[in-house]
Amino acid sequence: MYVTQVDFGTPSFDELIYLRDLLLRKPIGLEFTPDQLSIEYTSTHFAAYSDDDVLLGTLVMKPLDDDQIKMRQVAVFPEFQKMGVGQKMVAESEVFSKEQGFKEIVLSARVPAVPFYEMLGYEVVTDMYEEVGIKHYGMRKGM
């Protein structure tokens, strides 16, 4: 397995959008709009692939300011979950964030994902809140 950055607007980027749409948006009745997709160029897109180039998962990093970057839209195909795909993507995104000079990664974790992020050193920093109809916690990790 390997993790790589994917350029906005490429066929590989389209695959990442498909995965995010399938796993994160359609289940809650949302669809990407052209306006939402048009601003994706401001983010860095990571993809995890098997050694034979099968897409396993994706993760997006969006700068908030000079010190803080937000991890968002983390998705792994169900058949590849619990195999280290998410951990590898998070690790690669942390290396990227540190190299870019960010001091903190923040994220909105769906409640079932909180233990995963805690295992990777993230801490809960907000009370539970609802976002897109789903309960979340704000989390952070210093670089």
C-alpha positions in Angstrom: 0.0 0.0 0.0 1.1 3.5 -0.7 -0.3 7.0 -0.2 0.2 9.8 -2.7 -1.1 13.3 -3.5 -3.6 13.6 -6.3 -3.9 16.7 -8.4 -7.2 18.6 -8.7 -9.2 18.0 -11.9 -7.4 14.8 -12.9 -9.1 11.4 -13.6 -7.6 10.2 -10.3 -9.2 13.2 -8.5 -12.6 12.2 -10.0 -12.1 8.7 -8.4 -11.6 10.4 -5.0 -14.7 12.4 -5.5 -16.7 9.3 -6.4 -15.4 7.6 -3.2 -16.3 10.5 -1.0 -19.7 10.9 -2.6 -20.4 7.1 -2.2 -19.3 6.8 1.4 -19.8 10.2 3.0 -22.4 12.1 1.1 -25.0 9.8 -0.5 -25.7 8.0 2.8 -26.9 11.3 4.3 -28.7 12.5 1.2 -26.1 15.0 0.0 -24.6 15.5 -3.4 -21.6 17.6 -4.5 -22.6 20.8 -6.3 -20.4 22.3 -9.0 -19.6 25.2 -6.7 -18.4 22.8 -4.0 -16.2 20.9 -6.4 -14.8 24.1 -7.9 -13.2 25.1 -4.6 -11.5 21.7 -4.1 -8.4 23.1 -5.8 -7.6 24.9 -2.5 -7.1 21.6 -0.7 -4.5 18.9 -0.9 -5.9 15.5 -1.8 -4.4 12.2 -0.6 -5.2 8.8 -1.9 -4.2 5.4 -0.6 -3.7 2.7 -3.3 -2.9 -1.0 -3.1 0.4 -2.1 -4.6 -1.5 -3.0 -7.7 -3.0 0.5 -7.9 -6.5 -0.1 -6.6 -8.0 2.9 -4.8 -8.4 2.1 -1.1 -9.2 5.5 0.5 -8.9 9.2 0.5 -8.3 12.1 2.8 -8.4 15.9 2.2 -6.3 18.6 3.9 -7.5 22.3 3.8 -5.4 25.1 5.2 -7.4 27.4 7.6 -4.6 29.9 8.3 -0.8 29.9 8.5 -0.7 27.7 11.5 -3.8 25.4 11.2 -4.9 22.9 8.6 -8.1 20.9 8.6 -8.3 17.2 7.9 -11.6 16.4 6.2 -13.5 13.9 4.1 -11.5 10.8 5.3 -13.0 7.7 3.6 -11.9 4.1 3.1 -13.8 1.6 1.1 -15.5 -0.8 3.6 -13.7 -3.9 2.4 -10.3 -2.2 3.2 -11.2 -0.8 6.6 -9.3 -2.1 9.7 -6.3 -2.8 7.5 -4.2 0.3 8.3 -5.3 2.4 5.3 -6.7 5.2 7.4 -3.6 5.2 9.7 -1.3 5.4 6.7 -3.2 8.3 5.2 -3.3 10.2 8.5 0.5 9.6 9.0 1.3 10.9 5.5 -1.0 13.9 5.9 0.8 14.7 9.2 4.2 14.6 7.5 2.9 16.9 4.8 1.4 19.3 7.3 4.6 19.5 9.3 6.7 20.0 6.1 4.3 22.8 5.1 4.9 24.6 8.5 1.5 24.0 10.0 1.5 23.8 13.8 -1.9 22.1 14.3 -4.2 19.7 12.6 -7.9 20.1 13.4 -10.8 17.9 12.3 -14.5 17.1 12.9 -14.8 13.4 13.8 -18.0 11.5 13.5 -18.6 9.9 17.0 -17.7 6.4 15.9 -14.4 7.6 14.5 -13.2 9.4 17.7 -11.4 6.3 19.2 -9.5 5.9 15.9 -8.2 9.5 16.0 -7.5 9.3 19.8 -5.3 6.2 19.1 -3.3 8.4 16.7 -2.8 11.1 19.3 -5.7 13.5 18.5 -7.6 15.0 21.4 -11.3 16.0 21.7 -11.5 19.7 22.1 -15.3 20.5 21.8 -18.5 19.2 23.1 -20.5 17.0 20.8 -22.2 18.9 18.0 -24.3 18.1 14.9 -23.0 18.7 11.5 -24.9 17.7 8.3 -27.3 15.8 10.6 -24.5 13.7 12.2 -23.0 13.9 15.7 -19.3 15.0 15.7 -16.6 16.1 18.0 -13.9 18.7 17.2 -10.4 17.2 17.6 -6.9 18.5 17.3 -3.3 17.4 17.2 -0.2 19.6 17.5 2.6 19.1 15.1 
